[in-house]
C-alpha cells in the first residue's frame, strides 16, 4: 500500500465554491452532488474547506425564537467564508496513500485537497482510502493452510 499514490485514488473533477457562496447554496450543492466537503477557492487559490457538518452547525436549531421568514433572511446572508476551515491540510498527487491516511487520522479530518503547482487538482477522502484498501485487499493472494 506504500507504493500507491494519492493521484491513483483521488477525485479529479473537484466541485468547489467561492467564499461568497451562501450557506443554503452550499448545502443544496452538497445534497445535489452527494458530497460532504467543498474546497473553497478564490482567484484560483485554495483558501479553505467547508464540510456538511460545518453547515449543519451553522443552521438554526428548532429552539430558535425567530420566524421562518427571519431565519430564511438570515441564512441567505451567511457565506461559507464565515464557516470554512482556513488553510486546510493538503497533499500532493505524489503523496503516498498511507501518508494521506495518517494525516487524516492524526488531525481527525475526512478529506484532503490535492494541490499541484499551487492549484487544486483533486480531493482525497476517507471513502477513497477505504475503497483503495478494499480493492487492494481483494488483489492480495490468500494463503491456504495445509491440512
N, C-alpha and C positions, 0 to 999 in steps of 0.2 A: 504493500500500500504506500510505502515511502516513495516509490518511483512515480506514483500518479500525481498529476499536477492539477491545480485549480482549473486551468483552461479546459481540461477534458470533461469537467462536470458542471461548470458554471452555466447560468442562464446568460446567453449573449444578447438577446433582444430585451434590454432592460427598459422597463417602464419607469420614468422618473417624472418629478414635478418641480415646480419652482417654489421659492419661499413664499410667494404671494398666493399660492393655492389655498383655498379656504378649507376648513375642516369638513364641511359637507361634500365638497368636490373630491377631496382625498378619500373620504370614506366611500363614496359612490364608486370611485375608480377601483379601489381595493376589492369591493364586492363584485363589481362587474368582471374584473380580471382574475378573481380568486387568488389574490396575493395578500401578504400580511406586512410587507415592508416596501417603502418607496424611497429611493435615494432622492435627495433634494439638490438640484443643480441650478446654478446661476451663472450666466455668461460662460457656459462650458466648463465650469469648475464645480466639483462636488463641495457643497457647503454643509451637508447634514444628511440625516436619515430619519424617517418617521415611521413608526410601526402602528399596526392596528390597535395595539394596547395603548399607545400614546393618545390616539384619537378617542378611544373609549374613556380613558381617564379624564379627558377634557370635556366630554359630553355631560350635560346636566343630569343630576340624579332625579328620581321620581319625587324626592322630598322637597324640591325647589318650590318656592312660592311664586315663581314667575308664571305668567300665562303662556300658552303655546305660541302666541304671536311674539311675545317678548323674547322667548327662547329662540325662535326662528330668526329674529332680527339679530340677536347676539351671535348665534352660530355662523351666520353669513359673514360676520365681521372678523372672526378668528381665523388667522392664517397659520399654516404649518410652521412658519418661521418661529412662532412663539412656542411650539410644541416639540420641534425636532431636536435630535441629539446633534450637537455641532461637533465637527472634527471627529467623525466616526473612525473606528479602526478599519483599515483597508488591507488588502493583499494585492499582489501582482498575479498575472496569469501563470507565471512560472513557480509560484509558491507551492510547496508540497501540500497535498490534500491533508495529510496528518497535521501539518503546522496550522492550517486554517481551522481544523477541528480543535486543536489545542487552544488557539486564540479564542474561539467561541466559548469553549468550556471555562477557560480562565477568567474571561470578562463577562460571562453569563449573557451572551448575545446570540441571536438566532441567525444572523446574516452578516456578510462582509462584502462591501462594494469592492469590485475588482478594478484596479487602476493600471493604466499603461500610458507612459509619456504624459502624465498629468490629466488624462481623460478617463472617463468612466467607460469601461468596455464590457462589464458584466457584473453579476452578483452571484455569490455562492451562499447557499442557505443550508441550514441543518438538514432539510429534506434532501437536498442534493447529496450531502455527505452520507445520509442513511441509504440513499439509492445506490451510491457507489459502493458502500460497504456490502450491501446485499448482493449486488451484481458480482463483486469480486469474490464473495463467499461461494457463490454458485459456480464460479470458474475454478476454484481450488479442487484438486483431486481429493477424493475421500479415501482415507486409509482404511483398508479392510483388514480386520483382525483375523489371524489364523485360528481355526478352531481345532 
